[in-house]
Amino acid sequence: MSESPQPQEPKLWNVPNVLTMARIVLAVVMFAILPFGENARSVYVASLILFVVAAVTDFVDGWWARKFNQKTQFGRIMDPFADKALVCGTFIYFAAIPQLHNLFPNCGSACPLSKIPVGVATWIVVAIILREMFVTMLRSMVESSGGDFSAKWVGKWKTALQCVDLPLGFVILILGVDRSPCWLKTAFVVLLYAVLYLTLYSGWIYIRAAIKMGSKKPQ
């Protein structure tokens, strides 16, 4: 009897991987033009468009890879790398803008938020980046030993919230912090803390999963 043909590995430069690399290019272009945004609001508009397009490629490449069975090892490594480059870089840029540290300085004496600085605090950004770095390290360790460290649902929700929250930050920069409506800044801050919670919670989920995988290995 003839042996059944072995299933072929998906091509390296398939649609999902091309979209992933395009996302990295879009992120690099966005970060290259962002420093000019303080003098030209149109740069923030362009950055917002680049971010949204890059975020859309994230959802499209994952859907395409699953639907047409085009998952590759290259994609499993580069896809989260591209996501983290886009998201963490944007958070770092926001943390470097003093006006985003306190979004409610002029919301009125009746507003409790006017008395405390509420915004993109440095400690929030550091916590998010440390989690991303640690989970990336865990993923490389688990998958290098043959384990499966695919994204959990809570991690996907975290990414989705990030892709909703960060564009709001760009809109605030486009309008100007002082001219942005209070509801917009409130939505941005609420989503920011929701992102922080899901980031830390999903990190714990991944750590627990890695511990379980390690305990199942034969001694």
N, C-alpha and C positions, 0 to 999 in steps of 0.2 A: 504494500500500500504506500502511496506517495504521501509524504509529510504535508500537513496543512500549512499554507503560507503564514509566516509570522506577520502580525500587524505592523505596518510601517510607522516609524516615529514621525510626528508632524514636522514639517519643514521649519527651520529656525526662523526664517524671515517670512512668517505668516502674518495675517492681518493683526491678531492681538499683539504680537511683538513689535510690529511696526508702529502701532498706536501707542504702545508703552514708550518706545524711543521718542516718538513725536511729543509725548507728554513731557519728557525730560527737556527737549529742545524748547518747548513753549515756556517751561519754568525758567530756563536760563535766560531767554529773551525778556521775560517779565521782570526778573531780578536785575537785568542790565538796565532797564529803562526806569524802574521804580525810583531811584534817587532823584530823578528830574521831576517827580510829581509835585514836590513842594512849590515849584515855580510855575508849573503848568498842570492845571487840573485835568486836561485832556489825557495826560500820561496815566493818571489813575483810572480814567475811563478805559484806556487801552489795556491797562493791567487787569482790570476787572474782566474784560472780554477774554483775555488770554487765560485767566484763571478758570473761568466758566468752561471754555472750550477744553482745557486740559482736564478738568474734572469730568466732563462728559466722556472723554476718551477712556477714563478709568472704568466707567460703568459699561461702555460699549465693548472694550477689549475682554472684560470678564465674561460678559454675555456671549460674545462671539466664540471665545475659547470653549465654553461649556456646550454651546449649541452644536458646533461643528467639530468638537473633539480635537481642538488644536492646542491643548495644554502642553507646554514644554518646560524642561528644567530651567532654561534661560528665563522664560516668562515668570516662573515661580519666584525667581530671585530678583529680577529687574522690576517687576510690577510693584511690589511693596517699596522698593528703593525709590522708584519714580514718585509714588504717593508721598513718601516721607520728605523727599526733596521739595516737592511743591508745598505741602502743608507746613512742615516745620520751618522752611525758609520764610513763608509768609508770616507765621507767628513771630519769628525773630524780628522781621522788619517792623511789624506792628509794635512790638515791645520797645523798639528803638525810637518810637514817636512819642514825645512827652504828652501831647494832647490826648492820646488814647489811654493814658494812665488814669486820668480823672475825667470821665465823660459827663459828669453832672455838676459842674461848678456853679452854673447859673440857672439851675432849675427852680429856684425860689426857696425862701426860708422854710416853707411848709414841707418841702421835700426832704426826707431824711437822708437821701443819697448825696445831698449837697454838702453834708458835714464830714463825709468820709470819702477818700479816693476810691472810686470803683471803675475798673476798666481792665486793660490788658496788663496785669501785674507781671513783673519779671518772674516771680516764683511760679506762677501758673505755666508760663512758657517753658521754664526749666523742667517742671514736673512732666509736662507733655513730652518734651524731647528725651528726657531720661527714660521714660516708659518705652518710647519708640525704639531707642537704642537697645534697651535690655531685651525687648521682645524679638528684635532682629537677631541679637546674639543667640537667644534660645532657639529661634527657628533654624539658624545655621547649624547649631549643635545637634538638634533633633534630626533634621533632614540629612545631615552628613552621615548619620548612623543608620539611615534607612527608614526613619519614622516619618509620619505624616503630620505636618504642622499647619494645616490649612486654616484659613481665617474662620473664626467663630462668628455667629450671628451678631454678638455684641460688638465685635470689632468692626463688622460691616456697618452697624448703626452708628458707631463712633465716626467712621469715615464719612458717612452720609451727613451727619450733623456738622462736621467740619466744613464740608463742601457747601453747606447752607449758611453757616455762621460767618466764615471768612469773607464771602462776597458782601455781606452787610457791612463789614469793616471798611471795605473799599468804597461803598456808597457813602458812609459817614465821612471818609476823607474827601470824596468828590464834592459833597455838599458843604463840608467844613464842620468841625465839631460843634462850634457855637450855633450854627444855623441848622443843624440836623434836628428833626423832631424828637421829642423825648421818647415816644413809643419806639422809634427806630433804635435808639441807643439802648433802651431797656431790653428790646428783643435780642440785640447783639450780646449784651451782658448775660442774659438768662441762658442763651444758647452756649455762650462761652463756658459757663459753669456746668452746663449739661455735658458739654464736650469733655471738660476736666473730669467729671464723675465717671463717664463711660470709658475714658482713657485709662483711669486708674483701675476701675473695676474689670475692664477687659484684660488689663495687664495681669491682674490677680488670676483671672480665668486661665490665661495662657501659662502662668507659672504653675498652677495646680495641675494642668494637663501635662506639662513637661515632667513634673514629679511623678505622676501616675505612669507615664511612659517609662521613666527610669526604673520604677519599682517592678515593672513587668519583665525587665530584661533578665535572662537566665544568669544565675550566679556562677 
